Amino acid sequence: MDHRRFQDKVAVVTGASSGIGRATALALAEHGAQLVVAARNQVGLQEVARAIEERGREALVVPTDVTQQDQVERLVQATLARWGRVDILVANAGAYVRSRIERVTVADCERSLAVNFYGALYAILAVLPQMRRQGSGHPVLVTSMGGRKGLPLDAPYVVAKFALSGLGDVLRQELHGTGIHTSIVYPGRVDTPMIASIEVPRISAKIPPEAVARAIIRAIHRRQAEVVLPFGAKLLDALDFLSPRLGDWAVRSFGLQGSDRPEA
């Protein structure tokens, strides 16, 4: 991989205090990028910033609640004030909202959409004018396999992730020929605090966030439109493409929805 593609690029990562966001911020720093890290957890952000600086890169910490459009706009303005450009956006901030459909409330779906969809939309709207002026840039939308195949009990989460996947699909097409490239990343279960309470079968074992970070780096480098990982998620995706009922069978047979871990 040609690391020069990332050298001194300015990358904004939301949800950067832990999990996929943290791993991606560190991976980008190792490839030479300057980082702007955003999340609500300021202590976690400071720890990530120190790790970035230990890798010889600069880090700007901007505590941000992505459900608030003014805070996301302030994040981008702080980035421009520091470096004058935005080369990479990794819209990663997320929340796992889980409920059986007959028990779901509108508030559950609104809470999921606020973080998982609108948080990314606000970031895209904030960076696009600058990327247009530059004639370059790369938004990366971190959605989920839940944005391709819904799992039982995950309705609020799936609603938002499907919305984000659709947004990314349209965005990529509308930006064709502008010098701005879009990647949508669809991870399966990931070993992050967000789903720490969910037990999953071995066949869909949680992958480390670093694996997703590596996939994001490759997607930017290769300008990939979509990335599905790991192999088990690709297999489910293929089965569902052949026949949604076949995909449903796989979910039921292997218990892919997982279960809530009993409280100690």
Rosetta blueprint (number, residue, H / E / L):
1 M L
2 D L
3 H H
4 R H
5 R H
6 F L
7 Q L
8 D L
9 K L
10 V E
11 A E
12 V E
13 V E
14 T E
15 G L
16 A L
17 S L
18 S L
19 G H
20 I H
21 G H
22 R H
23 A H
24 T H
25 A H
26 L H
27 A H
28 L H
29 A H
30 E H
31 H L
32 G L
33 A L
34 Q E
35 L E
36 V E
37 V E
38 A E
39 A E
40 R L
41 N L
42 Q H
43 V H
44 G H
45 L H
46 Q H
47 E H
48 V H
49 A H
50 R H
51 A H
52 I H
53 E H
54 E H
55 R L
56 G L
57 R L
58 E L
59 A E
60 L E
61 V E
62 V E
63 P E
64 T L
65 D L
66 V L
67 T L
68 Q L
69 Q H
70 D H
71 Q H
72 V H
73 E H
74 R H
75 L H
76 V H
77 Q H
78 A H
79 T H
80 L H
81 A H
82 R H
83 W H
84 G L
85 R L
86 V L
87 D L
88 I E
89 L E
90 V E
91 A E
92 N L
93 A L
94 G L
95 A L
96 Y L
97 V L
98 R L
99 S E
100 R L
101 I H
102 E H
103 R H
104 V L
105 T L
106 V H
107 A H
108 D H
109 C H
110 E H
111 R H
112 S H
113 L H
114 A H
115 V H
116 N H
117 F H
118 Y H
119 G H
120 A H
121 L H
122 Y H
123 A H
124 I H
125 L H
126 A H
127 V H
128 L H
129 P H
130 Q H
131 M H
132 R H
133 R H
134 Q H
135 G L
136 S L
137 G E
138 H E
139 P E
140 V E
141 L E
142 V E
143 T L
144 S L
145 M H
146 G H
147 G H
148 R L
149 K L
150 G L
151 L L
152 P L
153 L L
154 D E
155 A H
156 P H
157 Y H
158 V H
159 V H
160 A H
161 K H
162 F H
163 A H
164 L H
165 S H
166 G H
167 L H
168 G H
169 D H
170 V H
171 L H
172 R H
173 Q H
174 E H
175 L L
176 H L
177 G L
178 T L
179 G L
180 I E
181 H L
182 T L
183 S E
184 I E
185 V E
186 Y E
187 P E
188 G L
189 R L
190 V E
191 D L
192 T L
193 P H
194 M H
195 I H
196 A L
197 S L
198 I E
199 E E
200 V L
201 P L
202 R H
203 I H
204 S H
205 A L
206 K L
207 I E
208 P L
209 P H
210 E H
211 A H
212 V H
213 A H
214 R H
215 A H
216 I H
217 I H
218 R H
219 A H
220 I H
221 H H
222 R H
223 R L
224 Q L
225 A L
226 E E
227 V E
228 V E
229 L E
230 P L
231 F H
232 G H
233 A H
234 K H
235 L H
236 L H
237 D H
238 A H
239 L H
240 D H
241 F H
242 L H
243 S L
244 P H
245 R H
246 L H
247 G H
248 D H
249 W H
250 A H
251 V H
252 R H
253 S H
254 F H
255 G L
256 L L
257 Q L
258 G L
259 S E
260 D E
261 R L
262 P L
263 E L
264 A L
